[in-house]
Amino acid sequence: MKKWKRLLFGLLAAVTAAAAVPAAGENTAWAAYKNMNDNEFISVEKITAAKTGKVANITFKFTNTSDYDLENVKVGFSSYDVDFLDDDETLESNFQFPFEITMGMFDEENMKELGTVKAGKSKNVTLSARVRRDIKEGYYCFPVRAFGDNFDMADEYVNIWVSVATSEDDDDDEETGDLDMVLGEGQNTPDGTYPNVMNFDVNMRNASTFTAYDVVVSLEMSEDDTKYPFEINDANYDRRFEKVDSGETVALNYSMAIREDTYSGYYPIKAIIKYRDNSTHTGEYLQIERTFYVRIHNKEEEDDLGEFNENDRTQARIIVDSFETIPAEIIAGDEFELVLRMKNASSGIPASNILFSLESEKADDSAVFTTETGASSYTVNSLGAGEVTELRVKMKSRAGVDQRSYSLTINETYDSPEYKNAANKVVIDIPVRQIPRLSVGTIDVMPESITVGGETNVMFPVNNTGKVTLYNVTASFAGDSIVPSDSYVGNIEPGQTGNVDAMVKGAAPTMDDGKIQITISYEDENGEVSTVDKEMSLFVTEDVPMDYGDMDVGNTTDVETDQGFFASHKTGIFLAAAVIAGGGAGIVLFRKHKKKKQQQAEEEAVDDEIS
């Protein structure tokens, strides 16, 4: 039954080929030609032309037509519908597999690995095989197998055109040409640091149109550590491959110890690639050479020229011609613009490839000045002798630093005609100001009421809450009811407190709300005076003399009565006098007390008279 199906398939294919392709002469075979529109994954943009007995490289495209990614995709020759002829079959009646079947041709390990193919994406595949010598000219198709981790095996078909090889073709038994191997394609330069062991892979892709067999890759080594940066520990560093197909990429794996005396830099590593160009693994080896690079991090190479003589004027001299800040006065924590004018002070030596790097002085391990963008390096292509270039940099000063000048270092790297990579630095000082700050504590006034000519004691603290010293701190008192006066405190260091202790004298009775103006003045380090205004309450009253009333010297009884009253109340009278000296409130109390006593004395006198 299977043979009948194949016979029917062959007849249908032959009819299709006959309708589609004109006759190619008496040697044309009625070969199979498959309708590739039935394929799901495999498509061919250009049909490969091959010759009998020659190696054919057939390129086609694998497309992921699903809506999900296909993982670990493999594509290769399929044995589906491949069979040998029975005695009663002919080439025209049987499906003809057009290639010589070799050992392992259909094995999974010999299939092309495409890796992950994303949904809707395609990858090119090239399969190589030798065309059978016993088939006739015509179209042929062969089955291709594709499968992956997350999709089932699919067998689809690819068409080729086969023509019979002539005697001229026999002169070139293998369509090889020159082998082209590409090293390190699409990967970063292998990078290693002494004393670590350097493990790395180098990709090698066969960029030829044919398969290379018995491939051996050897590294050209050297005892000179300036040419070869690795220790030669192994006897053999060869990497061998049975074959490398056209378009295939293989990895050269190495694990190398870096030499102790190797300098930092890039090193070329020469690879010698030997191969055979035929699948029979016979004949002499052919050879090509390719180079890849590795990068080593170790000690820096010493300069054979020795130290540069600073007195030798063969290099340019770049200085700061002038600079300014906008605004001119920088307050800690504020942003500003630094304008640098850099000048090539050489008389006849130009500078090129100039790199300026700004480095700020640090306070408490943090930079005082930072740039707005975060970048601190600026380039200038060239600067002729005597020429000036201007750099404008947006910067910000750090808040909380002490008030003083801070250095900004400008590191310079540039080339001169006779001196490459010259390195110098210049330093500028940028002053940073802090705003003086103070606070005033509780104002104590004792007593809060005095008479004209009397004094009261005023005390309060002045706290320096800023970052700069307050110089010549003075408290001044002014008001209509007092004698103007000053109290000198002196200098107050940051974080310290100065105390005001002053005596204020009453000058006139208080006619308003009793507010006395206090002005606290201080100077900064430049002598600039600033003031802070405060108020206190103080009442000044009129000084009232004592009034003992009228006494009748002719009336003995009254005198005695009055003398007895004074004698019996003299203590109270003296106390009242003391209150009068202390303040107006005492005077009022004394007057009330005196009037009451006088009334009491009069009543007692009346009683005496009645009795």
C-alpha positions as CSV (number, residue, x, y, z in Angstrom):
1,M,0.0,0.0,0.0
2,K,2.8,2.3,0.9
3,K,4.5,1.7,-2.5
4,W,1.2,2.5,-4.3
5,K,0.9,5.8,-2.3
6,R,4.4,6.7,-3.3
7,L,3.7,5.8,-6.9
8,L,0.7,8.1,-6.9
9,F,2.6,10.9,-5.2
10,G,5.4,10.5,-7.8
11,L,3.0,10.6,-10.7
12,L,1.2,13.7,-9.3
13,A,4.5,15.4,-8.7
14,A,5.7,14.6,-12.2
15,V,2.5,16.0,-13.8
16,T,2.9,19.2,-11.7
17,A,6.6,19.5,-12.8
18,A,5.7,18.9,-16.4
19,A,3.1,21.6,-16.4
20,A,5.3,24.1,-14.6
21,V,8.8,23.5,-16.2
22,P,9.7,23.3,-19.8
23,A,11.6,20.3,-21.0
24,A,15.3,20.4,-20.5
25,G,16.3,18.0,-23.2
26,E,16.5,14.2,-23.4
27,N,18.4,14.0,-20.0
28,T,15.5,15.7,-18.1
29,A,14.0,13.5,-15.4
30,W,10.3,13.4,-14.4
31,A,11.4,14.2,-10.9
32,A,9.3,15.3,-7.8
33,Y,8.4,19.0,-7.4
34,K,6.5,19.7,-4.2
35,N,4.0,22.5,-3.7
36,M,5.6,24.4,-0.8
37,N,2.5,26.3,0.0
38,D,1.5,23.3,2.1
39,N,4.5,24.0,4.4
40,E,3.8,25.6,7.7
41,F,7.4,26.6,8.8
42,I,9.7,26.1,5.8
43,S,9.9,28.6,2.9
44,V,12.3,29.1,0.0
45,E,13.0,32.4,-1.6
46,K,15.3,31.1,-4.3
47,I,15.6,27.5,-5.4
48,T,19.1,26.1,-5.1
49,A,20.8,24.8,-8.3
50,A,23.0,21.7,-7.8
51,K,25.0,19.3,-9.9
52,T,25.2,15.6,-9.7
53,G,28.1,14.4,-7.6
54,K,28.7,17.8,-6.1
55,V,28.2,19.2,-2.6
56,A,25.0,21.4,-2.5
57,N,24.4,24.1,0.1
58,I,20.7,24.6,0.3
59,T,19.5,27.7,2.1
60,F,15.9,28.2,3.2
61,K,14.0,30.0,5.9
62,F,12.4,28.8,9.1
63,T,9.5,31.0,10.2
64,N,7.6,30.8,13.5
65,T,4.0,31.1,12.4
66,S,2.6,30.5,15.8
67,D,1.6,33.2,18.3
68,Y,4.2,32.1,20.9
69,D,7.9,31.7,21.0
70,L,9.4,28.4,20.0
71,E,12.2,27.1,22.2
72,N,15.3,25.2,21.3
73,V,14.4,24.8,17.6
74,K,16.3,22.2,15.6
75,V,16.2,21.8,11.8
76,G,17.8,19.0,9.6
77,F,17.3,16.3,7.0
78,S,14.4,14.1,7.5
79,S,14.1,10.4,6.7
80,Y,10.4,10.7,6.1
81,D,9.5,9.1,2.7
82,V,13.1,8.1,2.1
83,D,13.5,4.6,0.9
84,F,15.7,2.5,-1.3
85,L,14.4,1.1,-4.7
86,D,12.9,-2.3,-4.8
87,D,13.7,-4.6,-7.7
88,D,10.4,-3.8,-9.5
89,E,10.7,0.0,-9.2
90,T,12.4,2.5,-11.4
91,L,13.8,6.0,-10.7
92,E,10.8,7.5,-12.5
93,S,8.2,5.7,-10.4
94,N,9.7,6.2,-6.9
95,F,10.1,9.3,-4.7
96,Q,13.7,10.1,-5.2
97,F,15.8,11.4,-2.3
98,P,18.4,13.5,-4.2
99,F,21.4,13.2,-1.9
100,E,23.9,10.6,-0.9
101,I,22.8,9.2,2.5
102,T,25.7,9.2,4.9
103,M,26.1,7.9,8.4
104,G,24.3,10.1,11.0
105,M,22.7,12.3,8.3
106,F,19.3,12.1,10.0
107,D,20.5,12.0,13.6
108,E,19.4,14.8,15.9
109,E,22.9,15.7,16.9
110,N,23.7,16.7,13.3
111,M,20.7,19.0,13.0
112,K,21.1,22.8,13.0
113,E,20.3,24.4,16.3
114,L,18.3,27.7,15.9
115,G,17.7,28.3,19.6
116,T,14.6,30.4,20.4
117,V,12.6,31.7,17.4
118,K,10.2,34.4,18.5
119,A,6.6,34.5,17.4
120,G,6.4,35.8,13.8
121,K,10.2,35.8,13.3
122,S,12.4,33.9,10.9
123,K,15.9,32.4,10.8
124,N,17.9,31.2,7.8
125,V,19.1,27.6,7.7
126,T,21.7,26.1,5.4
127,L,22.0,22.3,4.9
128,S,24.8,20.7,3.0
129,A,24.9,17.3,1.3
130,R,26.4,15.7,-1.8
131,V,24.0,15.2,-4.8
132,R,23.6,11.7,-6.0
133,R,25.4,10.8,-9.2
134,D,22.7,8.4,-10.5
135,I,19.8,10.9,-10.9
136,K,18.8,12.8,-14.0
137,E,18.4,16.4,-14.6
138,G,15.2,17.9,-13.1
139,Y,13.5,19.2,-10.0
140,Y,13.7,17.2,-6.8
141,C,12.3,17.7,-3.3
142,F,13.6,16.4,0.0
143,P,12.0,16.3,3.4
144,V,13.1,18.6,6.2
145,R,12.4,17.9,9.9
146,A,11.8,20.7,12.4
147,F,11.0,20.4,16.1
148,G,11.6,22.1,19.5
149,D,11.0,21.8,23.2
150,N,7.4,23.2,23.0
151,F,6.2,22.1,19.6
152,D,5.8,18.7,17.8
153,M,7.9,17.4,15.0
154,A,7.0,18.6,11.6
155,D,8.2,17.2,8.2
156,E,8.0,19.6,5.3
157,Y,9.6,19.8,1.9
158,V,12.3,21.8,0.0
159,N,12.8,21.8,-3.8
160,I,16.1,22.0,-5.6
161,W,17.1,21.9,-9.3
162,V,19.7,19.3,-10.3
163,S,21.7,19.3,-13.5
164,V,24.1,16.7,-14.7
165,A,27.8,17.5,-14.1
166,T,30.0,17.8,-17.2
167,S,33.7,17.1,-17.7
168,E,34.5,20.7,-16.9
169,D,32.8,20.4,-13.5
170,D,34.9,17.3,-12.8
171,D,38.0,19.4,-12.7
172,D,36.7,20.8,-9.4
173,D,35.6,17.8,-7.5
174,E,34.6,20.0,-4.5
175,E,32.9,23.4,-4.7
176,T,35.0,24.8,-1.9
177,G,36.9,27.9,-2.8
178,D,38.7,29.8,0.0
179,L,37.6,29.2,3.5
180,D,36.5,32.3,5.5
181,M,36.3,32.0,9.2
182,V,35.1,35.0,11.3
183,L,36.3,35.3,14.9
184,G,34.6,37.2,17.7
185,E,31.6,38.3,15.7
186,G,28.8,40.0,17.7
187,Q,30.6,39.7,21.1
188,N,32.5,41.9,23.5
189,T,36.3,41.8,23.7
190,P,37.3,39.1,26.3
191,D,38.4,41.0,29.5
192,G,40.5,39.8,32.4
193,T,42.2,41.2,35.5
194,Y,45.4,39.9,37.1
195,P,45.7,37.6,39.2
196,N,42.2,36.1,38.3
197,V,42.0,33.3,35.8
198,M,40.4,34.4,32.6
199,N,37.6,32.2,31.3
200,F,36.3,33.2,27.9
201,D,34.7,32.0,24.7
202,V,35.5,33.2,21.2
203,N,32.8,32.7,18.5
204,M,34.0,31.3,15.2
205,R,31.6,31.5,12.2
206,N,32.1,29.7,8.9
207,A,31.4,32.5,6.4
208,S,32.1,30.3,3.4
209,T,29.6,28.6,1.1
210,F,30.8,25.1,2.0
211,T,31.4,22.9,5.0
212,A,34.9,22.7,6.5
213,Y,35.9,19.3,7.8
214,D,38.4,18.1,10.4
215,V,38.8,21.7,11.7
216,V,41.7,22.4,14.1
217,V,42.2,25.8,15.7
218,S,45.6,26.5,17.3
219,L,46.8,29.6,19.1
220,E,50.2,31.1,18.2
221,M,52.0,31.6,21.6
222,S,55.1,33.4,22.6
223,E,57.5,33.5,25.5
224,D,57.5,37.3,25.3
225,D,55.0,38.6,27.8
226,T,54.7,41.8,25.8
227,K,53.2,39.8,22.9
228,Y,51.3,37.0,24.6
229,P,49.7,37.8,28.0
230,F,48.9,34.3,29.3
231,E,50.8,31.6,31.1
232,I,51.6,28.6,29.0
233,N,50.5,25.9,31.4
234,D,48.9,23.3,29.0
235,A,50.8,21.3,26.4
236,N,48.0,21.6,23.9
237,Y,45.5,24.5,23.4
238,D,44.1,23.1,20.1
239,R,40.3,23.1,19.6
240,R,39.0,20.4,17.2
241,F,35.7,20.1,15.3
242,E,34.6,17.2,13.0
243,K,33.0,19.8,10.7
244,V,31.8,23.4,10.7
245,D,28.9,23.9,8.3
246,S,28.5,26.9,6.1
247,G,27.0,29.7,8.2
248,E,27.5,27.7,11.4
249,T,29.0,29.4,14.5
250,V,31.0,27.4,17.1
251,A,32.6,28.5,20.3
252,L,36.4,28.3,21.1
253,N,36.5,27.8,24.9
254,Y,39.6,28.9,26.9
255,S,40.7,29.2,30.5
256,M,43.9,31.1,30.8
257,A,46.1,32.4,33.7
258,I,47.3,36.0,33.2
259,R,51.1,36.6,33.4
260,E,52.3,38.6,36.4
261,D,54.5,40.9,34.4
262,T,51.9,41.6,31.7
263,Y,51.0,45.3,31.3
264,S,47.5,46.6,30.9
265,G,46.2,46.9,27.4
266,Y,44.9,45.1,24.3
267,Y,46.7,42.0,23.0
268,P,46.2,40.4,19.5
269,I,45.9,36.6,19.6
270,K,46.6,34.8,16.4
271,A,44.6,31.7,15.6
272,I,45.8,29.2,13.0
273,I,42.9,27.3,11.5
274,K,43.6,24.0,9.6
275,Y,40.8,22.1,7.8
276,R,40.0,19.7,5.0
277,D,37.5,20.7,2.2
278,N,36.0,17.3,1.6
279,S,33.7,15.0,3.5
280,T,35.9,12.0,2.9
281,H,38.4,13.3,5.5
282,T,41.2,12.7,3.0
283,G,43.9,14.8,1.5
284,E,46.2,17.4,3.0
285,Y,45.2,20.1,5.5
286,L,44.5,23.6,4.2
287,Q,45.3,26.5,6.5
288,I,44.2,30.1,7.2
289,E,45.1,32.6,9.9
290,R,42.7,34.9,11.9
291,T,43.2,37.2,14.8
292,F,41.1,38.2,17.8
293,Y,41.9,40.5,20.8
294,V,41.8,40.2,24.6
295,R,42.0,43.0,27.1
296,I,44.2,42.7,30.2
297,H,44.1,44.8,33.4
298,N,47.4,44.7,35.4
299,K,50.2,47.2,36.0
300,E,50.6,50.2,33.8
301,E,53.5,50.3,31.3
302,E,56.4,52.5,32.3
303,D,57.2,55.5,30.1
304,D,60.4,54.9,28.3
305,L,60.9,58.7,28.0
306,G,61.2,59.1,31.7
307,E,59.9,62.0,33.7
308,F,59.0,65.1,32.0
309,N,61.2,68.1,32.7
310,E,59.0,71.0,33.8
311,N,61.5,73.4,32.4
312,D,61.2,71.9,29.0
313,R,58.8,74.1,27.1
314,T,57.9,71.6,24.4
315,Q,54.4,71.2,25.7
316,A,51.7,73.9,25.9
317,R,50.9,75.6,29.2
318,I,47.2,76.1,29.9
319,I,46.3,78.5,32.7
320,V,43.2,80.2,34.1
321,D,43.2,83.6,32.5
322,S,40.3,84.8,34.7
323,F,37.1,83.6,36.3
324,E,34.0,84.9,37.8
325,T,30.8,83.6,39.5
326,I,27.3,84.7,38.8
327,P,26.2,86.0,41.3
328,A,29.4,87.4,42.6
329,E,28.6,86.5,46.2
330,I,27.9,82.8,46.8
331,I,25.7,81.9,49.7
332,A,26.1,78.4,51.0
333,G,23.4,76.2,49.5
334,D,22.7,78.5,46.5
335,E,23.2,77.8,42.8
336,F,25.6,79.8,40.7
337,E,27.3,79.9,37.3
338,L,31.1,79.5,37.1
339,V,32.7,81.3,34.1
340,L,36.2,80.0,33.5
341,R,38.5,81.6,30.9
342,M,41.3,79.1,30.0
343,K,44.3,80.4,28.1
344,N,47.1,78.7,26.3
345,A,49.9,80.7,27.7
346,S,52.5,79.2,25.4
347,S,54.1,81.5,22.9
348,G,54.1,79.2,20.0
349,I,52.9,75.7,21.0
350,P,49.3,74.7,20.3
351,A,47.3,72.2,22.4
352,S,44.7,69.7,21.1
353,N,42.4,67.0,22.5
354,I,42.0,69.0,25.7
355,L,40.1,67.5,28.6
356,F,39.2,69.7,31.6
357,S,38.0,67.9,34.7
358,L,36.7,69.8,37.7
359,E,37.5,68.5,41.2
360,S,36.0,70.3,44.3
361,E,37.5,70.5,47.7
362,K,35.7,68.3,50.2
363,A,34.3,69.2,53.7
364,D,33.4,66.2,55.9
365,D,34.1,63.9,53.0
366,S,31.6,65.6,50.7
367,A,32.3,67.9,47.8
368,V,31.6,71.6,48.5
369,F,30.8,72.3,44.8
370,T,28.8,70.0,42.5
371,T,27.7,70.5,38.9
372,E,24.1,70.8,37.9
373,T,24.3,68.0,35.4
374,G,26.5,65.7,37.4
375,A,29.2,65.8,34.7
376,S,32.5,67.3,35.7
377,S,34.6,66.9,32.5
378,Y,34.6,69.2,29.5
379,T,36.4,68.9,26.2
380,V,38.0,71.4,23.8
381,N,39.2,70.3,20.4
382,S,42.1,72.7,20.1
383,L,43.6,75.8,21.7
384,G,46.2,77.8,19.7
385,A,49.1,79.6,21.3
386,G,47.8,82.7,23.2
387,E,44.2,81.7,22.5
388,V,41.5,81.8,25.2
389,T,38.4,79.6,25.5
390,E,35.5,80.1,27.9
391,L,33.8,77.4,29.9
392,R,30.4,78.0,31.6
393,V,29.4,75.5,34.3
394,K,26.2,75.5,36.3
395,M,27.1,74.6,39.9
396,K,25.7,74.5,43.4
397,S,27.4,75.1,46.7
398,R,26.8,72.8,49.7
399,A,24.7,74.1,52.5
400,G,26.1,73.9,56.1
401,V,29.8,74.5,55.2
402,D,31.9,77.0,57.1
403,Q,32.2,80.5,55.7
404,R,35.5,80.6,53.9
405,S,37.1,80.1,50.5
406,Y,37.2,76.6,49.0
407,S,39.5,75.3,46.2
408,L,38.3,74.0,42.9
409,T,41.0,72.0,41.0
410,I,40.9,72.0,37.2
411,N,42.7,68.9,36.0
412,E,44.1,69.2,32.4
413,T,44.9,66.5,29.9
414,Y,46.0,67.5,26.4
415,D,48.3,66.9,23.5
416,S,51.1,69.0,22.1
417,P,53.1,68.3,18.9
418,E,56.1,67.0,20.8
419,Y,54.3,65.8,24.0
420,K,51.3,63.6,24.1
421,N,48.9,63.2,27.1
422,A,50.4,66.0,29.1
423,A,48.7,66.3,32.5
424,N,48.6,69.5,34.6
425,K,46.3,71.1,37.1
426,V,45.4,74.6,38.2
427,V,43.5,75.7,41.3
428,I,41.1,78.5,41.9
429,D,39.6,79.6,45.3
430,I,35.9,80.4,45.4
431,P,34.6,82.2,48.6
432,V,31.4,80.9,50.2
433,R,29.4,83.1,52.6
434,Q,27.1,82.1,55.4
435,I,24.2,84.4,56.5
436,P,24.7,85.5,60.2
437,R,21.8,84.3,62.4
438,L,20.9,85.0,66.0
439,S,18.1,84.5,68.5
440,V,17.1,86.5,71.6
441,G,16.0,84.7,74.8
442,T,13.6,85.8,77.4
443,I,14.0,89.5,78.5
444,D,13.8,89.9,82.3
445,V,13.1,93.4,83.7
446,M,13.3,93.9,87.5
447,P,11.4,95.8,88.6
448,E,9.0,96.4,85.8
449,S,8.0,99.9,87.2
450,I,10.3,102.6,88.5
451,T,10.0,106.3,89.3
452,V,11.7,109.1,87.5
453,G,15.4,108.9,88.4
454,G,15.1,105.3,89.5
455,E,16.8,102.3,87.7
456,T,15.8,98.8,86.7
457,N,17.9,95.8,85.7
458,V,17.4,94.3,82.2
459,M,18.9,90.9,81.4
460,F,18.5,88.6,78.4
461,P,20.7,86.1,76.3
462,V,21.8,86.5,72.7
463,N,22.3,83.1,70.9
464,N,24.5,82.8,67.8
465,T,22.6,80.2,65.7
466,G,24.6,80.7,62.5
467,K,27.9,79.4,61.2
468,V,29.9,82.7,61.5
469,T,31.1,84.8,64.4
470,L,29.0,87.8,65.4
471,Y,31.4,90.7,66.1
472,N,30.9,93.7,68.5
473,V,27.4,92.7,69.7
474,T,25.7,95.7,71.4
475,A,22.3,96.1,72.9
476,S,20.8,99.7,72.8
477,F,17.8,100.9,74.8
478,A,15.7,103.9,73.7
479,G,12.3,105.3,74.7
480,D,10.6,108.6,75.7
481,S,10.5,107.6,79.4
482,I,14.1,106.4,79.8
483,V,17.7,107.7,79.4
484,P,19.1,106.2,76.2
485,S,21.9,103.7,77.0
486,D,24.0,100.9,75.4
487,S,25.3,97.6,76.7
488,Y,28.3,96.1,75.0
489,V,28.3,92.2,74.8
490,G,31.4,91.6,72.6
491,N,32.0,88.8,70.0
492,I,29.9,85.6,70.0
493,E,31.3,82.5,68.3
494,P,29.0,80.1,66.4
495,G,26.9,78.1,68.7
496,Q,27.7,80.3,71.7
497,T,25.6,82.7,73.8
498,G,26.3,86.3,74.9
499,N,24.4,87.8,77.9
500,V,23.1,91.4,78.1
501,D,23.1,92.8,81.7
502,A,22.1,96.5,81.7
503,M,20.8,99.2,84.1
504,V,18.0,101.4,82.6
505,K,17.2,104.7,84.3
506,G,13.9,106.4,84.3
507,A,13.8,109.9,82.7
508,A,10.1,110.9,82.5
509,P,6.7,109.4,83.4
510,T,5.4,106.9,81.0
511,M,2.8,108.6,78.7
512,D,2.2,105.6,76.3
513,D,1.9,101.8,76.6
514,G,5.3,101.5,78.3
515,K,7.1,99.8,75.4
516,I,10.9,100.4,75.3
517,Q,12.8,99.7,72.0
518,I,15.8,97.4,72.2
519,T,18.2,97.3,69.2
520,I,20.8,94.5,69.0
521,S,23.5,95.3,66.5
522,Y,26.4,93.2,65.3
523,E,29.1,93.2,62.6
524,D,30.3,90.5,60.2
525,E,33.9,89.8,59.4
526,N,33.9,92.7,56.8
527,G,32.6,95.2,59.3
528,E,29.1,95.3,57.8
529,V,26.6,96.2,60.6
530,S,23.2,94.4,60.9
531,T,20.5,94.9,63.6
532,V,17.7,93.0,65.2
533,D,14.9,95.0,67.0
534,K,13.1,93.8,70.2
535,E,10.8,95.4,72.8
536,M,10.3,95.3,76.6
537,S,7.7,96.8,78.9
538,L,8.7,99.4,81.6
539,F,6.5,101.9,83.4
540,V,8.1,105.1,84.8
541,T,6.0,107.2,87.4
542,E,6.4,110.6,89.0
543,D,8.3,110.8,92.3
544,V,5.7,112.2,94.9
545,P,7.1,113.7,98.2
546,M,5.6,112.8,101.7
547,D,2.7,115.0,103.1
548,Y,2.3,115.0,106.9
549,G,-0.6,117.4,106.8
550,D,-1.1,120.7,108.9
551,M,-0.3,120.7,112.6
552,D,-1.7,123.4,115.2
553,V,1.2,124.2,117.6
554,G,-1.1,126.1,119.9
555,N,-3.3,123.2,120.7
556,T,-1.5,121.0,123.1
557,T,-4.0,118.3,123.0
558,D,-3.9,118.2,119.2
559,V,-0.1,118.1,119.2
560,E,0.0,115.4,121.7
561,T,-2.6,113.6,119.7
562,D,-0.7,114.1,116.5
563,Q,2.6,113.2,118.2
564,G,1.0,110.1,119.7
565,F,-0.3,109.1,116.2
566,F,3.1,109.6,114.6
567,A,4.9,107.8,117.4
568,S,2.4,104.9,117.3
569,H,2.5,104.6,113.5
570,K,6.0,105.7,112.6
571,T,6.9,102.2,111.5
572,G,4.1,102.1,108.9
573,I,5.1,105.5,107.7
574,F,8.7,104.5,107.1
575,L,7.5,101.4,105.2
576,A,5.3,103.6,103.1
577,A,8.2,105.8,102.3
578,A,10.2,102.8,101.2
579,V,7.4,101.8,98.9
580,I,7.4,105.3,97.4
581,A,11.1,105.0,96.7
582,G,10.5,101.6,95.0
583,G,7.7,102.7,92.6
584,G,4.5,104.6,91.9
585,A,2.4,101.7,93.0
586,G,3.9,102.0,96.5
587,I,3.1,105.7,96.6
588,V,-0.6,105.0,95.8
589,L,-0.7,102.4,98.6
590,F,1.0,104.7,101.0
591,R,-1.4,107.6,100.3
592,K,-4.4,105.3,100.9
593,H,-2.9,104.0,104.1
594,K,-2.0,107.5,105.4
595,K,-5.6,108.8,104.7
596,K,-7.0,105.9,106.5
597,K,-4.8,106.5,109.5
598,Q,-5.7,110.2,109.5
599,Q,-9.4,109.3,109.6
600,Q,-8.8,106.9,112.4
601,A,-6.9,109.5,114.4
602,E,-9.6,112.1,113.9
603,E,-12.3,109.6,115.1
604,E,-10.1,108.8,118.2
605,A,-9.8,112.5,118.9
606,V,-13.5,113.0,118.7
607,D,-14.0,110.1,121.1
608,D,-11.6,111.7,123.6
609,E,-13.4,114.9,123.4
610,I,-16.7,113.2,124.0
611,S,-15.3,111.3,126.9
